[in-house]
Amino acid sequence: MTTVARQKTPEPGPEAPGPSSGRPAGRRARSRPPGEPRSVGWLYVLPALVVYGAFLLWPLVRGAQFSLYHWDGIGQATWAGLSNYTATWTDPTLRGAFGHLLILIVFYAVLPCCIAFVLVAVMSRTKIRGLTFFRTVLFMPQVIAMVAVAVAWQWVYSTHGPVNTVLGWLHDLGLPDWRHGWLGDFTFALPAIGLVGTWVEIGLALVLFLAGVQKIPRELYEAARIDGAGAIREFFTVTLPGLRRELSVALTLTTIMAVRNFDLIYMATAGGPGDSTKVPAYEVYNRTFNTGEVGLGCAIGVTLAVLAFAITAGIGRLVEGKGE
């Protein structure tokens, strides 16, 4: 009896990957695009968003709400509409405070960046020993509490402080007597505060520019020198264009420091003498807690926030250009 061997028919199964399957080898079938569902990504940023919303967005919204009322912080609030915002620009004291802010922006942002540019231009042409130590010393004011800076500079500007002592020596040599009670002088108090801000912010601008100048190809400097470019032309044709982004960051950070300048003013002069050193950030505190004008203080704060946003946006637009 002959036994017929039956061939076992293969059962249908998943198609093996290969050229005949019409699917590239190694590619897995996906039911959704990479990174989906995107809602999962929000879980990673949710804690930061909660903190940001609770401590920044919500107070800003409530401040904008309070700015529409006359309120002393205790009693019944009455509707004010936009009168608090109108007072921000019609009150001579507040208008002067915003003018002082513009002056401080020059000291806090423009002067530090100009001085840092000069230092970077010199460093890009010469080899300087101890650059790390030099950079650390200039950056140190950034890590010192502004309250400590204010106390230290009160002593520096005092009647028997280092500034007046040096000026006294120069007077003994026959020069005019330039000694002043700097922080108590109506004319010199604001520039004196501004110079403290310049001293604080130089280190930040310098560190940013030194980091940026290292990414500029050295071939550009060599080509400029071969073409006979001097120090000034080399700066404007090579260094400055290569540091546009760093300049934008430095101007933005230093301008924000000027806008939110409160602790230095509060500790050094308390807005005096008279109103000569009052700035909007100090007026927010003064109107809210000293004179009981909570609505007006909130209006100043909201106006200051909008002004800071407009200035920083303008800086980025102007420095980095429209096409970037």
C-alpha atoms as a printed R data frame, in Angstrom:
    type eleno elety resid chain resno       x       y      z
1   ATOM     1    CA   MET     A     1   0.000   0.000  0.000
2   ATOM     2    CA   THR     A     2   1.404   3.225 -1.152
3   ATOM     3    CA   THR     A     3   1.289   6.086  1.248
4   ATOM     4    CA   VAL     A     4   0.774   9.449 -0.389
5   ATOM     5    CA   ALA     A     5   2.620  12.220  1.436
6   ATOM     6    CA   ARG     A     6   0.456  15.231  1.812
7   ATOM     7    CA   GLN     A     7   2.081  18.594  1.599
8   ATOM     8    CA   LYS     A     8   1.072  20.853  4.434
9   ATOM     9    CA   THR     A     9  -0.405  24.069  3.212
10  ATOM    10    CA   PRO     A    10   1.170  27.020  5.078
11  ATOM    11    CA   GLU     A    11  -1.266  28.961  7.195
12  ATOM    12    CA   PRO     A    12  -1.711  32.629  6.376
13  ATOM    13    CA   GLY     A    13   0.343  34.877  8.636
14  ATOM    14    CA   PRO     A    14   1.909  38.322  8.784
15  ATOM    15    CA   GLU     A    15   3.775  39.233  5.638
16  ATOM    16    CA   ALA     A    16   7.505  39.186  6.117
17  ATOM    17    CA   PRO     A    17   9.160  42.525  5.449
18  ATOM    18    CA   GLY     A    18  11.065  42.612  2.218
19  ATOM    19    CA   PRO     A    19  11.174  44.059 -1.234
20  ATOM    20    CA   SER     A    20   8.111  42.061 -2.369
21  ATOM    21    CA   SER     A    21   5.934  43.272  0.500
22  ATOM    22    CA   GLY     A    22   5.832  46.822 -0.765
23  ATOM    23    CA   ARG     A    23   7.056  48.098  2.622
24  ATOM    24    CA   PRO     A    24  10.696  49.074  3.324
25  ATOM    25    CA   ALA     A    25  12.520  46.662  5.603
26  ATOM    26    CA   GLY     A    26  12.847  47.753  9.201
27  ATOM    27    CA   ARG     A    27   9.953  50.219  9.154
28  ATOM    28    CA   ARG     A    28   7.355  49.562 11.763
29  ATOM    29    CA   ALA     A    29   3.718  50.145 11.143
30  ATOM    30    CA   ARG     A    30   2.576  53.126 13.156
31  ATOM    31    CA   SER     A    31  -0.955  54.063 13.958
32  ATOM    32    CA   ARG     A    32  -0.032  57.754 14.548
33  ATOM    33    CA   PRO     A    33   2.757  60.172 13.552
34  ATOM    34    CA   PRO     A    34   5.862  60.517 15.746
35  ATOM    35    CA   GLY     A    35   5.283  62.561 18.860
36  ATOM    36    CA   GLU     A    36   1.563  61.911 18.979
37  ATOM    37    CA   PRO     A    37  -0.513  62.445 20.951
38  ATOM    38    CA   ARG     A    38   0.846  65.931 21.490
39  ATOM    39    CA   SER     A    39  -1.302  66.366 24.575
40  ATOM    40    CA   VAL     A    40   1.180  64.171 26.462
41  ATOM    41    CA   GLY     A    41   3.826  66.849 26.026
42  ATOM    42    CA   TRP     A    42   1.743  69.313 28.010
43  ATOM    43    CA   LEU     A    43   2.083  67.056 31.040
44  ATOM    44    CA   TYR     A    44   5.815  67.768 31.101
45  ATOM    45    CA   VAL     A    45   5.403  71.545 31.073
46  ATOM    46    CA   LEU     A    46   2.285  71.637 33.252
47  ATOM    47    CA   PRO     A    47   4.144  72.141 36.599
48  ATOM    48    CA   ALA     A    48   6.082  75.100 35.193
49  ATOM    49    CA   LEU     A    49   2.916  76.539 33.647
50  ATOM    50    CA   VAL     A    50   1.086  76.262 36.971
51  ATOM    51    CA   VAL     A    51   3.857  78.108 38.829
52  ATOM    52    CA   TYR     A    52   4.132  80.716 36.049
53  ATOM    53    CA   GLY     A    53   0.400  81.289 35.992
54  ATOM    54    CA   ALA     A    54   0.008  81.418 39.777
55  ATOM    55    CA   PHE     A    55   2.877  83.796 40.499
56  ATOM    56    CA   LEU     A    56   2.981  85.946 37.353
57  ATOM    57    CA   LEU     A    57  -0.077  85.793 35.107
58  ATOM    58    CA   TRP     A    58  -2.714  85.758 37.855
59  ATOM    59    CA   PRO     A    59  -1.197  88.700 39.804
60  ATOM    60    CA   LEU     A    60  -0.878  90.603 36.530
61  ATOM    61    CA   VAL     A    61  -4.543  90.012 35.715
62  ATOM    62    CA   ARG     A    62  -5.630  90.998 39.233
63  ATOM    63    CA   GLY     A    63  -3.424  94.089 39.083
64  ATOM    64    CA   ALA     A    64  -5.034  95.103 35.808
65  ATOM    65    CA   GLN     A    65  -8.428  94.625 37.464
66  ATOM    66    CA   PHE     A    66  -7.510  96.719 40.528
67  ATOM    67    CA   SER     A    67  -6.143  99.466 38.272
68  ATOM    68    CA   LEU     A    68  -9.699 100.227 37.155
69  ATOM    69    CA   TYR     A    69 -10.806 101.143 40.718
70  ATOM    70    CA   HIS     A    70 -10.094 103.741 43.370
71  ATOM    71    CA   TRP     A    71  -9.148 101.630 46.385
72  ATOM    72    CA   ASP     A    72  -7.065 102.117 49.490
73  ATOM    73    CA   GLY     A    73  -6.535  98.392 50.010
74  ATOM    74    CA   ILE     A    74  -8.957  98.152 52.940
75  ATOM    75    CA   GLY     A    75 -12.289  99.859 52.361
76  ATOM    76    CA   GLN     A    76 -14.841  99.783 49.579
77  ATOM    77    CA   ALA     A    77 -13.520 100.161 46.047
78  ATOM    78    CA   THR     A    78 -15.171 102.544 43.614
79  ATOM    79    CA   TRP     A    79 -15.103 102.373 39.830
80  ATOM    80    CA   ALA     A    80 -12.444 104.600 38.286
81  ATOM    81    CA   GLY     A    81 -12.345 103.498 34.680
82  ATOM    82    CA   LEU     A    82  -9.189 104.724 32.955
83  ATOM    83    CA   SER     A    83  -8.663 107.678 35.292
84  ATOM    84    CA   ASN     A    84  -5.762 105.934 37.028
85  ATOM    85    CA   TYR     A    85  -4.014 105.475 33.696
86  ATOM    86    CA   THR     A    86  -4.702 109.104 32.828
87  ATOM    87    CA   ALA     A    87  -3.110 110.168 36.119
88  ATOM    88    CA   THR     A    88  -0.032 108.135 35.234
89  ATOM    89    CA   TRP     A    89   0.772 110.635 32.468
90  ATOM    90    CA   THR     A    90  -0.814 113.813 33.853
91  ATOM    91    CA   ASP     A    91   0.631 113.690 37.386
92  ATOM    92    CA   PRO     A    92   3.930 115.673 37.261
93  ATOM    93    CA   THR     A    93   5.592 113.370 39.796
94  ATOM    94    CA   LEU     A    94   4.709 110.223 37.868
95  ATOM    95    CA   ARG     A    95   5.609 111.789 34.549
96  ATOM    96    CA   GLY     A    96   8.967 112.762 36.022
97  ATOM    97    CA   ALA     A    97   9.456 109.208 37.308
98  ATOM    98    CA   PHE     A    98   9.096 107.832 33.778
99  ATOM    99    CA   GLY     A    99  11.553 110.474 32.576
100 ATOM   100    CA   HIS     A   100  14.037 109.334 35.226
101 ATOM   101    CA   LEU     A   101  13.564 105.791 33.964
102 ATOM   102    CA   LEU     A   102  14.659 106.781 30.471
103 ATOM   103    CA   ILE     A   103  17.797 108.364 31.927
104 ATOM   104    CA   LEU     A   104  18.551 105.232 33.935
105 ATOM   105    CA   ILE     A   105  18.149 103.074 30.814
106 ATOM   106    CA   VAL     A   106  21.067 105.013 29.327
107 ATOM   107    CA   PHE     A   107  23.178 104.271 32.420
108 ATOM   108    CA   TYR     A   108  22.008 100.673 32.848
109 ATOM   109    CA   ALA     A   109  21.949  99.533 29.209
110 ATOM   110    CA   VAL     A   110  23.663 101.882 26.755
111 ATOM   111    CA   LEU     A   111  26.798 102.755 28.729
112 ATOM   112    CA   PRO     A   112  27.584  99.177 29.900
113 ATOM   113    CA   CYS     A   113  27.230  97.849 26.347
114 ATOM   114    CA   CYS     A   114  29.442 100.602 24.933
115 ATOM   115    CA   ILE     A   115  32.137 100.038 27.553
116 ATOM   116    CA   ALA     A   116  31.932  96.259 27.109
117 ATOM   117    CA   PHE     A   117  32.278  96.694 23.338
118 ATOM   118    CA   VAL     A   118  35.453  98.735 23.817
119 ATOM   119    CA   LEU     A   119  36.916  96.076 26.126
120 ATOM   120    CA   VAL     A   120  36.007  93.255 23.730
121 ATOM   121    CA   ALA     A   121  37.485  95.142 20.765
122 ATOM   122    CA   VAL     A   122  40.759  95.518 22.661
123 ATOM   123    CA   MET     A   123  40.758  91.876 23.709
124 ATOM   124    CA   SER     A   124  40.133  90.694 20.141
125 ATOM   125    CA   ARG     A   125  43.311  92.422 18.931
126 ATOM   126    CA   THR     A   126  45.663  91.694 21.825
127 ATOM   127    CA   LYS     A   127  46.458  88.700 24.016
128 ATOM   128    CA   ILE     A   128  45.561  89.422 27.630
129 ATOM   129    CA   ARG     A   129  46.814  87.300 30.491
130 ATOM   130    CA   GLY     A   130  44.482  86.514 33.353
131 ATOM   131    CA   LEU     A   131  41.371  87.008 31.222
132 ATOM   132    CA   THR     A   132  39.360  84.597 33.383
133 ATOM   133    CA   PHE     A   133  40.178  86.518 36.555
134 ATOM   134    CA   PHE     A   134  39.424  89.819 34.825
135 ATOM   135    CA   ARG     A   135  36.076  88.521 33.600
136 ATOM   136    CA   THR     A   136  35.181  87.116 37.039
137 ATOM   137    CA   VAL     A   137  35.909  90.407 38.801
138 ATOM   138    CA   LEU     A   138  33.756  92.375 36.363
139 ATOM   139    CA   PHE     A   139  30.903  89.866 36.588
140 ATOM   140    CA   MET     A   140  30.955  89.723 40.400
141 ATOM   141    CA   PRO     A   141  28.472  92.608 40.932
142 ATOM   142    CA   GLN     A   142  25.840  90.463 39.181
143 ATOM   143    CA   VAL     A   143  25.905  87.901 42.002
144 ATOM   144    CA   ILE     A   144  25.876  90.443 44.840
145 ATOM   145    CA   ALA     A   145  22.493  91.318 46.307
146 ATOM   146    CA   MET     A   146  21.421  94.789 45.206
147 ATOM   147    CA   VAL     A   147  20.697  95.709 48.808
148 ATOM   148    CA   ALA     A   148  24.359  95.078 49.657
149 ATOM   149    CA   VAL     A   149  25.392  97.079 46.566
150 ATOM   150    CA   ALA     A   150  23.233  99.999 47.718
151 ATOM   151    CA   VAL     A   151  24.726  99.979 51.220
152 ATOM   152    CA   ALA     A   152  28.274  99.803 49.855
153 ATOM   153    CA   TRP     A   153  27.750 102.674 47.425
154 ATOM   154    CA   GLN     A   154  26.135 104.804 50.115
155 ATOM   155    CA   TRP     A   155  29.502 104.649 51.854
156 ATOM   156    CA   VAL     A   156  31.385 105.280 48.602
157 ATOM   157    CA   TYR     A   157  29.329 108.423 47.951
158 ATOM   158    CA   SER     A   158  29.305 109.622 51.560
159 ATOM   159    CA   THR     A   159  30.969 112.843 52.681
160 ATOM   160    CA   HIS     A   160  34.102 111.044 53.850
161 ATOM   161    CA   GLY     A   161  33.867 108.205 51.343
162 ATOM   162    CA   PRO     A   162  36.417 107.259 48.678
163 ATOM   163    CA   VAL     A   163  34.916 109.513 45.954
164 ATOM   164    CA   ASN     A   164  35.072 112.712 47.980
165 ATOM   165    CA   THR     A   165  38.436 111.718 49.441
166 ATOM   166    CA   VAL     A   166  39.996 111.430 45.976
167 ATOM   167    CA   LEU     A   167  38.347 114.668 44.875
168 ATOM   168    CA   GLY     A   168  39.763 116.325 47.989
169 ATOM   169    CA   TRP     A   169  43.277 115.218 47.000
170 ATOM   170    CA   LEU     A   170  42.740 116.663 43.515
171 ATOM   171    CA   HIS     A   171  41.562 119.914 45.074
172 ATOM   172    CA   ASP     A   172  44.750 120.059 47.118
173 ATOM   173    CA   LEU     A   173  46.673 119.841 43.834
174 ATOM   174    CA   GLY     A   174  44.949 122.955 42.546
175 ATOM   175    CA   LEU     A   175  41.899 121.559 40.762
176 ATOM   176    CA   PRO     A   176  38.369 122.847 41.488
177 ATOM   177    CA   ASP     A   177  36.570 121.414 44.498
178 ATOM   178    CA   TRP     A   178  34.135 118.860 43.053
179 ATOM   179    CA   ARG     A   179  33.157 117.284 46.346
180 ATOM   180    CA   HIS     A   180  29.427 116.845 46.863
181 ATOM   181    CA   GLY     A   181  26.934 115.034 49.021
182 ATOM   182    CA   TRP     A   182  26.223 112.978 45.922
183 ATOM   183    CA   LEU     A   183  23.096 111.101 46.961
184 ATOM   184    CA   GLY     A   184  21.668 114.186 48.661
185 ATOM   185    CA   ASP     A   185  22.161 116.545 45.721
186 ATOM   186    CA   PHE     A   186  19.156 117.305 43.506
187 ATOM   187    CA   THR     A   187  21.354 117.488 40.408
188 ATOM   188    CA   PHE     A   188  23.760 114.594 40.942
189 ATOM   189    CA   ALA     A   189  21.664 112.022 42.838
190 ATOM   190    CA   LEU     A   190  20.144 110.386 39.740
191 ATOM   191    CA   PRO     A   191  23.426 110.202 37.746
192 ATOM   192    CA   ALA     A   192  25.116 108.802 40.858
193 ATOM   193    CA   ILE     A   193  22.512 106.022 41.027
194 ATOM   194    CA   GLY     A   194  22.904 105.487 37.287
195 ATOM   195    CA   LEU     A   195  26.669 105.001 37.592
196 ATOM   196    CA   VAL     A   196  26.047 102.275 40.171
197 ATOM   197    CA   GLY     A   197  23.867 100.533 37.586
198 ATOM   198    CA   THR     A   198  26.616 100.941 34.990
199 ATOM   199    CA   TRP     A   199  29.107  99.320 37.349
200 ATOM   200    CA   VAL     A   200  26.736  96.421 37.993
201 ATOM   201    CA   GLU     A   201  25.806  95.729 34.360
202 ATOM   202    CA   ILE     A   202  29.220  96.009 32.663
203 ATOM   203    CA   GLY     A   203  30.135  92.472 33.707
204 ATOM   204    CA   LEU     A   204  26.978  90.951 32.226
205 ATOM   205    CA   ALA     A   205  27.452  92.679 28.873
206 ATOM   206    CA   LEU     A   206  31.162  91.809 28.790
207 ATOM   207    CA   VAL     A   207  30.601  88.102 29.469
208 ATOM   208    CA   LEU     A   208  27.940  87.918 26.753
209 ATOM   209    CA   PHE     A   209  30.170  89.692 24.223
210 ATOM   210    CA   LEU     A   210  33.225  87.582 25.085
211 ATOM   211    CA   ALA     A   211  31.182  84.428 24.552
212 ATOM   212    CA   GLY     A   212  29.914  85.772 21.239
213 ATOM   213    CA   VAL     A   213  33.245  86.956 19.901
214 ATOM   214    CA   GLN     A   214  34.668  83.453 20.264
215 ATOM   215    CA   LYS     A   215  32.279  82.170 17.584
216 ATOM   216    CA   ILE     A   216  33.405  84.761 15.045
217 ATOM   217    CA   PRO     A   217  35.827  83.029 12.622
218 ATOM   218    CA   ARG     A   218  39.378  84.256 13.095
219 ATOM   219    CA   GLU     A   219  39.755  84.277  9.311
220 ATOM   220    CA   LEU     A   220  37.495  87.336  9.189
221 ATOM   221    CA   TYR     A   221  39.841  89.269 11.459
222 ATOM   222    CA   GLU     A   222  42.877  88.124  9.478
223 ATOM   223    CA   ALA     A   223  41.233  89.131  6.206
224 ATOM   224    CA   ALA     A   224  40.327  92.541  7.605
225 ATOM   225    CA   ARG     A   225  43.899  93.114  8.779
226 ATOM   226    CA   ILE     A   226  45.321  92.007  5.433
227 ATOM   227    CA   ASP     A   227  43.045  94.576  3.779
228 ATOM   228    CA   GLY     A   228  44.586  97.191  6.048
229 ATOM   229    CA   ALA     A   229  41.628  97.671  8.373
230 ATOM   230    CA   GLY     A   230  42.403  99.520 11.555
231 ATOM   231    CA   ALA     A   231  40.908  98.860 14.978
232 ATOM   232    CA   ILE     A   232  37.809 100.993 14.402
233 ATOM   233    CA   ARG     A   233  37.052  99.628 10.940
234 ATOM   234    CA   GLU     A   234  37.664  96.073 12.126
235 ATOM   235    CA   PHE     A   235  35.209  96.593 14.956
236 ATOM   236    CA   PHE     A   236  32.416  97.907 12.726
237 ATOM   237    CA   THR     A   237  32.930  95.407  9.898
238 ATOM   238    CA   VAL     A   238  33.702  92.215 11.844
239 ATOM   239    CA   THR     A   239  33.048  92.399 15.590
240 ATOM   240    CA   LEU     A   240  29.807  94.382 15.692
241 ATOM   241    CA   PRO     A   241  27.969  92.399 12.948
242 ATOM   242    CA   GLY     A   242  29.055  89.142 14.591
243 ATOM   243    CA   LEU     A   243  27.672  90.201 17.984
244 ATOM   244    CA   ARG     A   244  24.211  91.379 16.959
245 ATOM   245    CA   ARG     A   245  22.377  88.619 18.818
246 ATOM   246    CA   GLU     A   246  24.526  89.039 21.925
247 ATOM   247    CA   LEU     A   247  23.927  92.789 21.780
248 ATOM   248    CA   SER     A   248  20.183  92.193 21.606
249 ATOM   249    CA   VAL     A   249  20.299  89.913 24.654
250 ATOM   250    CA   ALA     A   250  22.530  92.305 26.611
251 ATOM   251    CA   LEU     A   251  20.357  95.344 25.863
252 ATOM   252    CA   THR     A   252  17.204  93.419 26.741
253 ATOM   253    CA   LEU     A   253  18.492  92.140 30.087
254 ATOM   254    CA   THR     A   254  20.051  95.443 31.149
255 ATOM   255    CA   THR     A   255  16.960  97.404 30.113
256 ATOM   256    CA   ILE     A   256  14.764  95.098 32.183
257 ATOM   257    CA   MET     A   257  17.091  95.681 35.135
258 ATOM   258    CA   ALA     A   258  16.626  99.432 34.698
259 ATOM   259    CA   VAL     A   259  12.840  99.116 34.436
260 ATOM   260    CA   ARG     A   260  12.526  97.006 37.581
261 ATOM   261    CA   ASN     A   261  15.020  99.094 39.542
262 ATOM   262    CA   PHE     A   262  13.491  99.378 43.005
263 ATOM   263    CA   ASP     A   263  15.775  97.996 45.687
264 ATOM   264    CA   LEU     A   264  18.734 100.244 44.817
265 ATOM   265    CA   ILE     A   265  16.539 103.373 44.842
266 ATOM   266    CA   TYR     A   266  14.724 102.311 48.004
267 ATOM   267    CA   MET     A   267  17.897 101.605 49.964
268 ATOM   268    CA   ALA     A   268  20.088 104.429 48.662
269 ATOM   269    CA   THR     A   269  17.771 107.450 48.352
270 ATOM   270    CA   ALA     A   270  14.122 106.387 48.933
271 ATOM   271    CA   GLY     A   271  13.249 108.480 45.899
272 ATOM   272    CA   GLY     A   272  14.901 111.616 47.249
273 ATOM   273    CA   PRO     A   273  16.052 114.212 47.605
274 ATOM   274    CA   GLY     A   274  12.565 115.445 46.827
275 ATOM   275    CA   ASP     A   275  11.400 113.531 43.755
276 ATOM   276    CA   SER     A   276  14.757 113.591 41.963
277 ATOM   277    CA   THR     A   277  15.345 109.814 41.974
278 ATOM   278    CA   LYS     A   278  11.803 108.476 41.918
279 ATOM   279    CA   VAL     A   279  11.219 105.847 39.219
280 ATOM   280    CA   PRO     A   280   8.033 103.961 38.262
281 ATOM   281    CA   ALA     A   281   8.979 100.781 40.131
282 ATOM   282    CA   TYR     A   282   9.471 102.786 43.317
283 ATOM   283    CA   GLU     A   283   6.203 104.661 42.717
284 ATOM   284    CA   VAL     A   284   4.308 101.359 42.505
285 ATOM   285    CA   TYR     A   285   5.432 100.631 46.066
286 ATOM   286    CA   ASN     A   286   5.007 104.201 47.264
287 ATOM   287    CA   ARG     A   287   1.487 104.696 45.919
288 ATOM   288    CA   THR     A   288   0.300 101.267 47.000
289 ATOM   289    CA   PHE     A   289   1.662 101.056 50.557
290 ATOM   290    CA   ASN     A   290   2.493 104.626 51.622
291 ATOM   291    CA   THR     A   291  -0.292 106.770 50.182
292 ATOM   292    CA   GLY     A   292  -2.993 104.073 49.949
293 ATOM   293    CA   GLU     A   293  -3.603 104.530 46.215
294 ATOM   294    CA   VAL     A   294  -3.738 100.844 45.317
295 ATOM   295    CA   GLY     A   295  -5.547 101.387 42.027
296 ATOM   296    CA   LEU     A   296  -3.054 104.003 40.869
297 ATOM   297    CA   GLY     A   297  -0.135 101.819 41.933
298 ATOM   298    CA   CYS     A   298  -1.527  98.923 39.901
299 ATOM   299    CA   ALA     A   299  -2.037 101.228 36.914
300 ATOM   300    CA   ILE     A   300   1.614 102.295 37.129
301 ATOM   301    CA   GLY     A   301   2.659  98.644 37.310
302 ATOM   302    CA   VAL     A   302   0.600  97.653 34.272
303 ATOM   303    CA   THR     A   303   1.883 100.654 32.317
304 ATOM   304    CA   LEU     A   304   5.431  99.762 33.293
305 ATOM   305    CA   ALA     A   305   4.954  96.154 32.148
306 ATOM   306    CA   VAL     A   306   3.601  97.288 28.767
307 ATOM   307    CA   LEU     A   307   6.437  99.795 28.406
308 ATOM   308    CA   ALA     A   308   9.044  97.151 29.231
309 ATOM   309    CA   PHE     A   309   7.560  94.767 26.679
310 ATOM   310    CA   ALA     A   310   7.486  97.493 24.005
311 ATOM   311    CA   ILE     A   311  11.090  98.531 24.659
312 ATOM   312    CA   THR     A   312  12.464  94.999 24.640
313 ATOM   313    CA   ALA     A   313  10.486  94.104 21.501
314 ATOM   314    CA   GLY     A   314  11.816  97.237 19.827
315 ATOM   315    CA   ILE     A   315  15.368  96.344 20.818
316 ATOM   316    CA   GLY     A   316  15.088  92.906 19.227
317 ATOM   317    CA   ARG     A   317  13.519  94.379 16.108
318 ATOM   318    CA   LEU     A   318  16.157  97.096 15.765
319 ATOM   319    CA   VAL     A   319  19.288  95.115 16.624
320 ATOM   320    CA   GLU     A   320  18.575  91.758 15.012
321 ATOM   321    CA   GLY     A   321  16.791  93.161 11.959
322 ATOM   322    CA   LYS     A   322  13.386  92.523 10.416
323 ATOM   323    CA   GLY     A   323  14.360  89.433  8.520
324 ATOM   324    CA   GLU     A   324  15.552  87.389 11.442
